[in-house]
């Protein structure tokens, strides 16, 4: 997907659950990630993050500059030969994937560069030299994206469509997306519900209708899912996104790019 340049100045960041694996390169400064027990851990300079449930909280250094790129859900193995299931819920240093030499050369080049355009060029050249660009048989992730209209069908119908057993569907989905079919559905529904809420102002009484429209049992179910996947209920999250807190700026991406972070169900 598109590159994103992040410039944060000593502030917090609160990210929701995500289906898209993410490459993050810190050009200047870095972030401290909040562990589940509340302690802080320093994030390595160049990482690949897996899809994950729940939220991720971090604190950026003053003057932090980073470049990020996300992979479409289910396509990490196609691009880098790595299954998200191998790094589920974690991140790995890119040097463990490519070897230390190429990453150290990239860091040296970045240290000599002075412009954002130059940083972007170096990052892109690095990726192009390591992505798997050879033609290949369509993967389960790509096939699932192509058949995205069937994502919320009963498992037996999905298995029949692909011509394989239900347990095999579950295994292949976990291999491609790094999580169960149930969680793939949960995060996609959250993402498209949030996009629906962002498109136009929502009155309190409309949430029950929207919850049912988007496939939740009721408004309470939608609220619980939002809290589990973003840390906030629907209205609270909309207020934060509309405010000036840079912790929620990552939500402000173009609608088409936002949609591609999840599995389309249009």
C-alpha positions in Angstrom: 0.0 0.0 0.0 1.0 3.7 0.1 4.0 5.0 2.1 3.1 7.0 5.2 5.5 9.6 6.7 5.0 10.1 10.4 6.4 13.1 12.2 5.5 13.1 15.9 6.9 15.4 18.6 7.0 13.6 22.0 3.4 12.5 21.9 1.4 9.3 22.4 0.0 7.1 19.7 -3.0 4.8 20.1 -3.5 2.2 17.3 -6.5 -0.2 16.9 -6.4 -3.9 16.1 -5.2 -4.4 12.5 -5.2 -7.0 9.8 -2.4 -5.4 7.8 1.2 -6.3 8.5 3.3 -3.1 8.8 6.9 -2.2 8.0 8.1 0.7 10.2 11.5 2.5 9.7 12.6 5.1 12.2 14.7 7.7 10.4 15.1 10.0 13.4 14.3 9.1 17.0 12.0 6.2 17.9 9.1 5.1 20.1 8.7 3.3 23.4 5.9 0.7 23.3 3.6 0.1 26.3 3.7 -3.6 27.3 0.6 -5.4 28.6 2.0 -4.9 32.2 2.3 -1.2 31.7 6.1 -1.0 31.4 7.8 0.5 28.3 10.0 -1.3 25.8 12.2 0.5 23.2 11.1 -0.4 19.6 13.9 -1.4 17.3 14.8 1.0 14.4 13.4 -1.1 11.6 10.6 -3.7 12.2 7.9 -5.8 10.7 4.8 -5.9 12.8 2.2 -8.7 12.5 -1.5 -8.3 12.4 -2.8 -8.0 16.0 -5.9 -7.9 18.2 -6.5 -5.3 20.8 -4.7 -1.9 20.8 -1.1 -0.7 20.7 0.0 2.3 22.7 3.4 4.0 22.3 5.2 7.3 23.1 7.3 9.0 20.4 10.5 10.9 21.0 10.6 14.6 20.4 11.3 15.1 16.7 10.6 11.5 15.7 10.4 10.8 12.0 9.3 7.4 10.6 8.3 5.9 7.3 5.7 3.2 7.3 4.1 0.9 4.7 1.3 -1.6 5.2 0.7 -4.8 3.2 -2.8 -5.7 2.1 -4.3 -8.3 4.5 -3.3 -11.8 3.7 -0.5 -10.9 1.2 2.6 -10.8 3.5 3.6 -14.3 2.5 3.3 -13.4 -1.2 5.5 -10.3 -0.7 8.2 -11.5 1.7 7.7 -15.2 2.0 6.7 -14.9 5.7 3.4 -16.1 7.2 1.9 -13.6 9.7 1.2 -16.7 11.8 5.0 -17.0 12.4 5.1 -13.6 14.1 1.5 -13.4 15.5 1.1 -10.6 18.0 4.7 -9.5 17.8 7.2 -7.7 15.7 10.6 -8.8 14.2 13.6 -6.8 13.3 13.9 -6.6 9.5 17.6 -7.6 9.8 16.3 -11.1 10.9 14.6 -11.4 7.5 17.0 -9.8 5.1 20.3 -10.2 7.0 22.2 -7.6 8.9 24.3 -6.3 6.0 21.5 -4.8 3.8 19.9 -3.1 6.8 23.2 -1.6 8.0 23.8 -0.2 4.6 20.3 1.3 4.5 21.0 2.9 7.9 24.3 4.4 6.7 22.6 5.8 3.6 19.8 7.3 5.7 22.3 9.0 8.0 23.8 10.8 5.0 20.5 11.8 3.5 18.8 15.1 4.4 15.4 15.2 2.7 12.2 13.3 3.2 12.1 12.5 -0.6 15.6 11.0 -0.2 14.5 8.9 2.8 11.5 7.6 0.8 13.7 6.7 -2.2 16.1 4.8 -0.1 13.2 2.9 1.7 11.6 2.1 -1.6 14.8 0.8 -3.2 15.4 -1.4 -0.2 11.9 -2.9 -0.4 12.2 -3.5 -4.2 15.4 -5.4 -3.7 13.8 -7.8 -1.2 10.1 -8.1 -2.3 9.2 -11.3 -4.1 8.2 -10.0 -7.5 8.2 -13.3 -9.4 4.9 -14.7 -10.8 3.4 -17.2 -8.4 0.4 -19.4 -7.9 -2.5 -17.4 -6.3 -2.2 -17.8 -2.5 -5.0 -18.3 -0.1 -4.8 -14.7 1.0 -5.2 -13.4 -2.5 -8.0 -15.9 -3.2 -9.8 -14.8 0.0 -9.5 -11.2 -0.9 -10.9 -11.9 -4.4 -13.9 -13.7 -2.8 -14.3 -11.0 -0.1 -18.1 -10.9 -0.6 -18.3 -14.3 1.0 -16.3 -13.5 4.1 -19.3 -13.5 6.4 -21.0 -16.5 4.9 -21.2 -19.6 7.1 -18.0 -21.6 7.2 -19.6 -24.5 5.4 -20.4 -22.3 2.5 -16.9 -20.8 2.3 -15.4 -24.3 2.4 -17.7 -25.4 -0.4 -16.8 -22.4 -2.5 -13.1 -23.2 -2.2 -13.6 -26.9 -2.5 -11.7 -27.8 0.7 -12.7 -28.9 4.2 -13.7 -26.5 6.9 -10.7 -27.3 9.1 -8.4 -26.7 6.1 -10.1 -23.3 5.5 -9.4 -22.3 9.1 -5.8 -23.4 8.9 -5.2 -21.6 5.6 -6.8 -18.4 6.8 -4.7 -18.5 10.0 -1.6 -19.1 7.9 -2.4 -16.2 5.5 -3.8 -13.6 8.0 -2.1 -14.6 11.2 -5.4 -15.1 13.1 -8.6 -17.1 13.0 -11.4 -16.5 10.6 -13.6 -15.3 13.5 -11.0 -12.6 14.3 -10.5 -11.6 10.6 -14.3 -11.1 10.5 -14.3 -9.1 13.8 -11.6 -6.7 12.7 -13.0 -6.2 9.2 -16.5 -5.5 10.6 -15.0 -3.0 13.0 -13.1 -1.2 10.3 -16.0 -0.9 7.9 -18.3 0.2 10.7 -15.9 2.9 11.7 -15.6 4.1 8.1 -19.4 4.2 8.0 -19.5 6.3 11.1 -16.8 8.7 9.8 -18.7 9.4 6.5 -21.4 11.4 8.1 -22.5 12.8 11.5 -24.2 10.2 13.7 -26.9 10.9 16.2 -27.0 8.8 19.4 -30.3 7.1 18.4 -28.8 5.9 15.1 -26.3 3.6 16.6 -28.8 0.7 17.1 -29.7 0.8 13.4 -26.1 1.1 12.3 -25.0 -1.8 14.5 -27.7 -4.1 12.9 -26.8 -2.8 9.4 -23.1 -3.7 9.9 -23.8 -7.2 11.3 -23.6 -6.8 15.1 -26.3 -8.4 17.3 -27.2 -5.0 18.8 -25.6 -1.7 19.9 -24.2 -3.2 23.1 -22.3 -5.8 21.0 -20.9 -3.1 18.7 -19.8 -1.1 21.7 -18.0 -4.1 23.3 -16.2 -4.8 20.0 -15.1 -1.2 19.6 -13.7 -1.2 23.1 -11.9 -4.5 22.6 -10.4 -3.5 19.3 -9.7 0.2 19.7 -9.9 0.9 23.4 -12.9 3.2 23.1 -16.6 3.0 22.4 -17.9 4.3 19.0 -18.8 7.9 20.1 -15.6 8.3 22.2 -13.4 7.2 19.3 -15.2 9.5 16.9 -14.6 12.4 19.3 -10.9 11.6 19.6 -10.4 11.3 15.8 -12.2 14.7 15.3 -10.0 16.4 18.0 -6.5 17.7 17.9 -4.8 14.9 19.8 -2.0 13.5 17.4 -2.4 10.2 19.1 -5.3 9.6 16.8 -4.0 11.1 13.6 -3.2 7.7 12.0 -7.0 7.3 11.6 -7.1 10.3 9.2 -6.1 8.5 6.0 -7.9 8.6 2.7 -11.1 6.5 2.7 -9.9 4.2 0.0 -6.6 3.5 1.8 -8.6 3.0 5.1 -10.8 0.5 3.3 -7.8 -1.5 2.1 -6.7 -2.0 5.7 -9.5 -4.5 6.0 -11.2 -7.1 3.8 -13.7 -5.4 1.6 -17.3 -6.6 1.9 -18.9 -4.2 -0.7 
